[in-house]
Amino acid sequence: MFSLKRRLALVFLALVMVLAVAGCSLTVNLPDSQASSKPSVKILANACRDTYFGGGEYSDGAAEYKVQVKLRNTGKSDITYSGADVYFISTATYRLHVTSRKMTGESVIIAPGGEEDFDFRTDGYTTNLLVQAAGNKLSFQFRLMRDTETIAGPYTATLPRFADLPVRSKDAWGSDLDEWDPQCKVLDLTSP
């Protein structure tokens, strides 16, 4: 028995053949989101050192990686996503999974030309990552998600050595600056 998709494809093919025999033409224009499963995006990222003040079992004031990601919709249609998944990877078997998720059922729309900013940190896990890396550089991986589906990425970059990263800029009151920090090191994100 044929699946529903296969039956619909056969019906569509038969319709195209009937129209071709009759001398008619058929043009189908799909929106960007349906023409390709991957949206057209431009990704920028940078990394800095920052200070973790989360409490709990990890000491306040510990150094952490902070990675900023700026995603721009370069396509002609909206991008709808529900979150972003990130991994800070120290070895093939040790990685820190960080998510930026909306509440269940919620999503965000990025209009053509629009941008979305993300901020990811290693929090109190930085020491564990660096110990597991045993002197090697860490990797950073970013995926834009719609529920459980990856809609952009994964984009991967090698992070600079922790000691080589500049300290994140602070404003006059000691708070993090929310805007793009030009002192941070730019990451070269690549997609497979």
Order of alpha helices (4+ residues) and beta strands (2+ residues): alpha-alpha-beta-beta-beta-beta-beta-beta-beta-alpha-beta-beta-beta
